């Protein structure tokens, strides 16, 4: 068993949710099932917010074993005069400030009871409130660890530690003169590649030259064509490389948005947004860190996968903008993929065919605001995406209908594989006429459901994971909390985990070594 205690300040809406988030992270690390985590999170968050809104302070205590989680929340507030009335949905005594911030709907205690297997509340006027609930646990059924397409370039690492701190899943360690990747945590995004100034990280699996078979199809994303001042001319010149057809994925992307909106409309009574699978790296992130949200991913393939399915039986060469696309294209299913090209390789082949093309964006191409469908929230960049997913998991986002989340800043136009400014290239593509877009496409339903990954889980056995969690907490208390990264781990918490998991020596912290003074 492992136990935790958290102090809950009164009226602190900025920090509200810290205790319930910490409990949620513990459940993920012991491998609890996503639906169980969601139930505990809802109950714990509602209990925590009751203290923040109504009391003068309190505490949350949680006890975890391999069968259940017991939570007790006690406060020193005014107490509850009529408990049966307080348990009625819609009844609220929240002050105006809480209501202004969107709290106080009168669902707190009913939500806690609804999501608990055991529930009790004791209170009296002037004596505060003591609330306890229990949720029985079961382990998560996780898919086997997948492969990834991040490649480490030997000898290029300068140990600047930028990748270490940039990785959104803390999957990178820097030891022995170079980075190392924990495959089970890597989501194949481009964050580490973009952060590395020395080129120590790249993508694996791409061809080094263009080989066009007469019967093959070249599939390119809009972001590649928009690297050039005249994307229409580039598309025509690509055909001269010897491909039988040049396909652009723009129409597949539009079809996916339409299908996602229709799907969201069919679930409007659930009052919860859905995710469009526009970015495979974000889908990987959800499966790794937010598995309880997998049911909110629209059941369609991404534009790249859908285009591959529509070309089944033909030889296809894809231009991939990120490692997650490369991994998808190298997985089983779909047509035979002749080659995967990076934008740099294809650009080098096409550039000599474009005489007189300016190398910089013209003034007419500068970014301007484009039309945004009010039913769609487009979020780009892993930091923002992770924040939105956290809010979604905590039940704090109810609209708009569809979320389009991209790992790269400015979406695919911001891939570090591309050279043009993302704002400029995105605007350039928007200015094109519909005649320059690809042929009409239909969305492809997903036939194999998405599965949660092992993710943050410490051990396949929940009891062993709980013991490791307690050991990690014990080791963490001996570390300085500087999160400097000099040990090769992004934080003191990840170092404590590595020590317990035998991935790092017990004396790895440089601030604790004899003869070295902490700065």
Phi, psi and omega in degrees: 000145173233142184236147180223151178224135182229139175269135181245108179288149178282140172069008182268084183287338180292318183264359182301135180104354182298313183296314181292325176294319179297318178295320178299317179297322178298317180296323177294322184285337176268356175086030177291151181297143183304319181293327176293316179301317181297319179296315179296318182298316181297313182296315182293320181294316179298319180295319179296316181294328176300321178293314181300318186279315193255336190256179176256023179125160180186191180222155170238130176238134182231137177237124183247129164229183188285358181248332187200167170237127177253129182234134175232130178238121182237141179225168179249034184278195184286349181082174182245122183285323184227094184296314178303322178293320179295336179277359180277127180299132179096343178281129183211143173241024182296140178288166182304322182299317179296320180293322178298329181271004176094008178258175175082035179276358180079027181245002187301293182297317176301321179294321179296312180296320183296327185261007181250153171272331173226143183209138173209152178217134177236131181197158175203149180306129178079000183240009178076188184224139174235117183240137177223147176212156180230138173233127178282141186259155167215151185286153176285137172270106187255147174288155176299154179302131180271171177274168173221169185243022173281130180246135176268127180267105185302139174084352183266344184292130177257006181056045176278346176068013180293319179296324182303314183274341182278330186301123184288342180249006180056046183267357187251139170235151177238104181215152176066029176087007180192171180283153173228146186242129172277103188303323185290344177257342183289133179252010174068028176276182182255011187299315181291323179297316180294329184280342187272112181282346185261359181073029181283350179227139179210194180249143181258151172103000181267148177285155183264355177208163181269124176236109185257113174279145184303332183259004187270162181245136174261126178248120183235143176279156178306324183299331178289311181300326183285001173287346184246147182301332179236084182300327179297317178296320180298319180298319180292321180290328177301325179296333181284352177286349177115004177281146179288333182205146173244120182248132176253140188275008184301314182293326176295324178293319178294319179296322179296319179298315180299316180296321180295319178295319178296319179295318179297321179297326180288343180247021186300331181290346179279347175054043179212134180295162172243158178262133171273134183281054184288332186234114182297331178294323178290322175301318177298320180297317178298315181294335184269313187249339183229054187298338179293346181264001182300328178291349179264002177277126180303137188279059178228161174279157175294168181300321179295313179296320181295319177296320178299318179296322181290343180254018180306133180095353180245159175277131188227139172245125182254144168263115184256139183258357182199162179299326182295324175293321179297318178297317177301314185290335179269358178277169183291160177098162178079188181283171176291127179264112183292312182208156167243125183249143168276157177304325182297319181294316180290323178297321178296327180284327186268336187299320178296345180270004184238067182295141176079003180286128176295150182266347180242157179293142176275167182300327181294343183267004183295151188293142172224162182292135178255170179290140180235127177291121183297345179275355185239131171252116180259119182237131182233151181093130187301325181296314180291320179299314180298322178297316181295318179297321177298315179296320180297315181296329180274002178076025185261359179239122180244344179210164001286191187289321188231135174253126173250107187249128182238136180293323183274144173301133183065025176070206183298335178293341180261014177303136177294351175284349182253152185258328184290150176300133188297322180295319182293313183292324178295317178295320181300318180293323180297331183282348181290152175282161181298337180293342179271355179278166183288176178295159180300142180230160173242144179294149180253120178297146176279123182265335178253115184296150176291145180237147176295148175265169177300325172055234186279356185303134183273335182199149177295331178269122185297321178298316178295322179296321179295319178296320178293323178299318178293321178295320179298317179298320179295314180294320182300326180293343179268352183264157189284345180075023182279336182050042185279333180087357184293340178279352183097359176248150183292330182217167174296328178296318179288329175294316178301318178296316180297323178295313180294324181274007178063032175261351180213150179287157183296337182257028185290337182289118183291338181282349180252002181283143180302139176084358180244126180265138180290139180290000000 
